[in-house]
Amino acid sequence: MSTTFLDELLETECEVKEYELEDYESNTPRWCKGCGDHGILSSVQRLLRDRQIAPENVVCVSGIGCSSRFPHYLKTYGFHSLHGRALPVSTGVKLSRPDLHVLTVMGDGDCFSIGGNHWLHAIRYNIDLTVLVFDNGIYALTKKQASPTSPIGQLSNTSPRGSYLEALNPLTVILGITNCSFLAQSATWLPGHLDATIQKAWDHKGLSFVRILQKCPVYMPKSFGGDGSDFPAVFLQHEKGISIDKGLLRNARAVEHDPSDIHGAREIAQNTEQAPFGLLYHNRAIQTYDDVRHGHVTKLNGADRIAALDRMLDGFAVKLNLD
């Protein structure tokens, strides 16, 4: 039987699109050579490719900083917002379009300093977002100023005699916020672990917060032991946690930690002598704000909506006396 034009048309139109990495690649990244942002971008692109998520179903929102150029390099919808305001923009996107995947990208200064108020309340609201914070412990885009996570004694343009304050511990802060539902930590020098961490965060319904440690090759080249090999770390292992490659345990140890145990997570987070890598806390039982909000709203059917609209419009009607 000969193939008709209609058969060929239907075959073309019904062909299933298989997304490749290039479908998520946009402009050439302008980050410095050796910057960990490159690895995080590749990890997110691999996730979207592996999950076969249509680019038009993803919105990437960022604030201001080196990390916040992310939406320019990810071929999805993007919103490069104001300094510290990535989370309120992300909240607006998610509440208005709950069908979309919303990825929020921030740096340590962007999130923990000028955006600190939004950071706390986004976690409290448990908005359904995947939040990645790139933490290099410095303001790099503006040429080396101390950030909230800069270590004590850190020399910078705003601390020429060294930073006087102990670094903020974002992990302990988050674990003290009501409705915290997902907290994990990884690093850019652990590509396999980073991939698994972002995948776990993506699958969580609620606000999944991932702190990603990375060095700035220009202003903080010696941070985290340079390449991370001499950096004191401990890996969190559990059947419900994040998988650990055996090679990572050559220079670090692993401890058993149940991610449902918030008290254990707090104890681990408080130990600043070594960085915990893995899933610190995960609670699927906490409702998202969208679910809570809709649970208190009476849904109207079509006829009820029309009747309610008519009543509202009647309030603006002008009554004419024709007598």
C-alpha positions as CSV (number, residue, x, y, z in Angstrom):
1,M,0.0,0.0,0.0
2,S,1.4,3.4,-1.0
3,T,2.0,6.0,1.7
4,T,-0.4,8.9,1.3
5,F,0.4,12.5,2.1
6,L,-2.0,12.2,5.1
7,D,-0.1,9.3,6.5
8,E,3.2,11.2,6.2
9,L,1.7,14.3,7.8
10,L,0.2,12.3,10.7
11,E,3.5,10.5,11.2
12,T,5.4,13.8,11.4
13,E,2.9,15.5,13.7
14,C,2.5,12.5,16.0
15,E,6.3,11.9,16.4
16,V,7.3,12.0,20.0
17,K,9.9,14.7,20.7
18,E,13.0,13.4,22.5
19,Y,14.9,16.2,24.1
20,E,18.7,16.3,23.9
21,L,21.2,18.4,26.0
22,E,21.3,21.1,23.3
23,D,17.6,21.7,23.8
24,Y,18.5,23.2,27.2
25,E,21.6,25.1,26.1
26,S,21.3,28.8,25.4
27,N,24.0,31.5,25.3
28,T,27.6,30.7,25.9
29,P,28.3,31.0,29.7
30,R,30.5,34.0,30.6
31,W,31.6,32.7,34.0
32,C,35.3,32.6,34.8
33,K,37.3,29.6,33.9
34,G,37.2,27.2,36.9
35,C,34.0,28.6,38.3
36,G,31.7,26.0,39.8
37,D,28.6,27.6,38.2
38,H,29.5,25.7,35.0
39,G,29.1,22.4,36.7
40,I,25.8,23.3,38.3
41,L,24.4,24.4,35.0
42,S,25.5,21.1,33.4
43,S,23.9,19.2,36.3
44,V,20.5,21.0,35.8
45,Q,20.6,20.4,32.0
46,R,21.3,16.7,32.5
47,L,18.4,16.5,34.9
48,L,16.0,18.1,32.5
49,R,17.3,15.9,29.6
50,D,17.0,12.7,31.7
51,R,13.5,13.5,32.9
52,Q,12.5,14.6,29.4
53,I,11.0,17.8,30.7
54,A,9.8,20.3,28.0
55,P,11.8,23.5,28.2
56,E,8.6,25.5,28.0
57,N,7.4,23.9,31.2
58,V,10.3,25.3,33.2
59,V,10.9,28.8,34.6
60,C,14.3,29.7,36.0
61,V,14.3,32.7,38.4
62,S,17.4,34.4,39.7
63,G,18.4,37.5,41.6
64,I,21.7,39.4,41.1
65,G,25.2,38.0,41.2
66,C,27.5,35.7,39.2
67,S,25.1,32.8,39.8
68,S,22.1,34.9,38.7
69,R,23.2,34.8,35.0
70,F,21.9,31.2,35.1
71,P,18.6,32.0,33.2
72,H,20.6,33.4,30.3
73,Y,22.3,30.0,29.8
74,L,19.4,27.7,30.4
75,K,17.1,27.4,27.4
76,T,13.8,27.6,29.4
77,Y,11.7,30.5,30.4
78,G,13.7,32.8,32.7
79,F,13.4,35.8,34.9
80,H,16.5,37.7,35.9
81,S,15.1,39.7,38.8
82,L,16.3,42.3,41.4
83,H,18.9,41.8,44.0
84,G,17.5,39.5,46.8
85,R,14.1,39.2,45.2
86,A,14.3,35.9,43.4
87,L,12.1,34.1,45.9
88,P,9.1,36.5,45.8
89,V,9.2,36.4,42.0
90,S,9.4,32.6,42.1
91,T,6.4,32.5,44.5
92,G,4.3,34.7,42.2
93,V,5.1,32.4,39.2
94,K,4.3,29.2,41.1
95,L,1.1,30.4,42.6
96,S,-0.2,31.8,39.3
97,R,1.1,28.9,37.2
98,P,1.2,25.8,39.5
99,D,1.6,23.6,36.4
100,L,5.1,24.9,35.7
101,H,8.4,23.8,37.3
102,V,10.1,26.7,39.0
103,L,13.8,26.7,39.6
104,T,15.2,29.5,41.9
105,V,18.9,30.3,41.7
106,M,20.7,32.6,44.1
107,G,24.1,33.3,45.5
108,D,25.0,33.5,49.2
109,G,24.8,37.3,49.4
110,D,21.7,37.4,47.3
111,C,19.9,34.9,49.5
112,F,21.3,35.2,53.0
113,S,21.8,39.0,53.1
114,I,19.6,41.4,51.1
115,G,17.2,38.5,50.4
116,G,17.2,37.2,54.0
117,N,13.6,38.2,54.8
118,H,12.3,36.4,51.7
119,W,14.4,33.4,52.3
120,L,12.9,32.8,55.8
121,H,9.3,33.2,54.7
122,A,9.5,31.2,51.5
123,I,10.6,28.2,53.6
124,R,7.8,28.9,56.1
125,Y,5.2,29.0,53.3
126,N,6.7,25.8,51.8
127,I,6.2,27.0,48.3
128,D,6.7,24.3,45.7
129,L,10.1,25.5,44.4
130,T,13.5,23.9,43.8
131,V,16.0,26.4,45.3
132,L,19.7,26.2,44.6
133,V,22.1,28.6,46.5
134,F,25.6,28.8,45.1
135,D,27.7,29.6,48.2
136,N,31.3,30.7,47.5
137,G,31.5,32.9,50.7
138,I,32.1,36.1,48.9
139,Y,30.5,38.8,46.7
140,A,32.4,38.1,43.5
141,L,30.4,40.0,40.8
142,T,31.2,43.3,42.6
143,K,34.8,42.4,43.0
144,K,35.3,40.8,46.5
145,Q,33.2,42.0,49.4
146,A,32.5,39.9,52.5
147,S,29.3,38.0,52.4
148,P,27.3,36.5,55.3
149,T,29.1,33.2,54.8
150,S,32.6,34.6,54.6
151,P,34.9,32.9,57.2
152,I,36.1,35.0,60.1
153,G,39.4,36.8,59.2
154,Q,38.5,36.8,55.5
155,L,40.2,39.8,53.7
156,S,38.0,41.7,51.3
157,N,37.4,45.2,50.1
158,T,34.8,45.7,52.9
159,S,36.9,43.9,55.5
160,P,40.6,44.9,54.8
161,R,41.6,43.8,58.3
162,G,39.7,40.6,58.0
163,S,36.0,39.8,58.7
164,Y,35.2,40.2,62.4
165,L,32.1,38.0,62.5
166,E,31.7,34.3,62.5
167,A,30.2,33.1,59.2
168,L,26.4,32.5,59.1
169,N,25.4,28.9,59.2
170,P,22.5,28.7,56.8
171,L,21.8,25.0,57.7
172,T,21.0,25.7,61.4
173,V,18.9,28.7,60.4
174,I,16.8,26.7,58.0
175,L,16.3,23.8,60.4
176,G,14.9,26.3,62.9
177,I,12.2,27.6,60.5
178,T,8.6,26.3,60.8
179,N,7.6,24.1,57.8
180,C,11.1,23.4,56.6
181,S,10.5,20.3,54.4
182,F,13.7,19.6,52.5
183,L,17.3,20.6,53.1
184,A,20.4,19.2,51.4
185,Q,24.0,20.2,50.9
186,S,26.5,19.3,48.1
187,A,29.5,20.8,46.3
188,T,30.6,21.5,42.8
189,W,33.7,19.3,43.2
190,L,31.4,16.3,43.8
191,P,29.6,16.1,40.4
192,G,28.0,12.8,40.9
193,H,26.8,13.7,44.4
194,L,25.6,17.1,43.1
195,D,23.6,15.4,40.3
196,A,21.9,13.0,42.8
197,T,21.2,15.9,45.2
198,I,19.5,18.1,42.6
199,Q,17.5,15.1,41.3
200,K,16.2,14.4,44.9
201,A,15.3,18.1,45.4
202,W,13.5,18.2,42.0
203,D,11.3,15.3,43.0
204,H,10.2,16.9,46.3
205,K,6.8,18.6,46.5
206,G,7.4,21.7,48.6
207,L,10.4,24.0,48.9
208,S,13.5,22.0,48.4
209,F,16.6,23.9,49.5
210,V,20.0,22.9,48.3
211,R,23.1,24.7,49.4
212,I,26.0,24.1,47.0
213,L,29.5,24.9,48.2
214,Q,31.8,26.2,45.5
215,K,35.1,28.1,45.3
216,C,35.5,31.4,43.4
217,P,38.7,30.8,41.4
218,V,39.4,34.5,41.2
219,Y,38.7,35.9,44.7
220,M,38.5,32.7,46.9
221,P,40.8,30.2,45.1
222,K,42.0,28.5,48.3
223,S,38.6,28.1,49.9
224,F,37.4,24.6,50.7
225,G,40.9,23.3,50.3
226,G,41.2,24.6,46.7
227,D,39.9,21.5,45.0
228,G,38.0,20.2,48.0
229,S,40.3,17.2,48.5
230,D,41.6,18.6,51.9
231,F,38.3,20.0,53.0
232,P,36.9,18.4,56.2
233,A,33.6,16.7,55.2
234,V,31.3,14.0,56.3
235,F,28.8,12.2,54.0
236,L,25.3,11.4,55.3
237,Q,24.1,8.0,54.3
238,H,20.7,6.4,54.5
239,E,18.5,4.3,52.4
240,K,16.2,7.3,51.9
241,G,19.0,9.7,51.5
242,I,21.4,10.6,48.6
243,S,23.6,7.9,47.1
244,I,27.4,8.1,47.8
245,D,30.1,6.9,45.4
246,K,32.6,4.8,47.3
247,G,35.4,6.8,45.9
248,L,34.3,9.8,47.9
249,L,35.0,8.0,51.1
250,R,38.7,7.7,50.5
251,N,39.3,11.1,52.1
252,A,36.1,11.5,54.1
253,R,33.9,9.4,56.4
254,A,30.2,8.6,56.2
255,V,27.7,8.6,59.1
256,E,24.3,7.1,59.2
257,H,21.6,9.7,59.4
258,D,17.9,9.4,59.0
259,P,16.7,12.4,57.1
260,S,13.3,12.3,58.9
261,D,15.1,13.1,62.2
262,I,15.1,16.9,62.5
263,H,16.9,16.7,65.9
264,G,19.7,14.6,64.4
265,A,19.9,17.0,61.4
266,R,20.3,20.0,63.8
267,E,23.0,18.3,65.7
268,I,24.9,17.6,62.4
269,A,24.4,21.1,61.1
270,Q,25.7,22.7,64.3
271,N,29.1,20.9,63.9
272,T,31.0,23.5,61.9
273,E,34.3,21.5,62.1
274,Q,33.2,19.5,59.0
275,A,30.8,20.1,56.2
276,P,27.9,17.6,56.0
277,F,27.1,16.5,52.4
278,G,23.8,14.8,51.7
279,L,20.2,15.0,52.7
280,L,19.9,16.6,56.2
281,Y,16.1,16.7,56.4
282,H,13.1,15.6,54.4
283,N,9.5,15.8,55.5
284,R,6.9,14.9,52.9
285,A,4.0,15.4,55.3
286,I,4.2,19.2,55.3
287,Q,1.6,20.7,53.0
288,T,2.6,23.3,50.4
289,Y,1.2,26.7,50.7
290,D,-0.8,26.2,47.5
291,D,-2.5,23.1,49.0
292,V,-3.2,24.9,52.3
293,R,-4.6,28.0,50.5
294,H,-6.9,26.0,48.3
295,G,-8.1,24.0,51.3
296,H,-9.6,27.1,52.7
297,V,-11.3,28.4,49.5
298,T,-14.7,27.2,48.4
299,K,-14.6,26.3,44.7
300,L,-17.4,27.6,42.6
301,N,-18.9,25.8,39.6
302,G,-19.7,27.7,36.3
303,A,-23.2,28.8,37.3
304,D,-22.1,30.0,40.7
305,R,-19.3,32.0,39.2
306,I,-21.7,33.7,36.8
307,A,-24.1,34.4,39.6
308,A,-21.4,35.9,41.8
309,L,-20.1,38.1,38.9
310,D,-23.7,39.3,38.3
311,R,-24.1,40.3,41.9
312,M,-20.8,42.2,41.8
313,L,-21.7,44.0,38.6
314,D,-25.2,44.9,40.0
315,G,-23.4,46.9,42.7
316,F,-22.3,49.3,40.0
317,A,-25.6,49.5,38.2
318,V,-27.3,52.9,38.0
319,K,-31.0,52.8,38.8
320,L,-33.1,55.0,36.5
321,N,-36.4,56.5,37.7
322,L,-38.6,56.5,34.5
323,D,-41.8,57.7,36.3
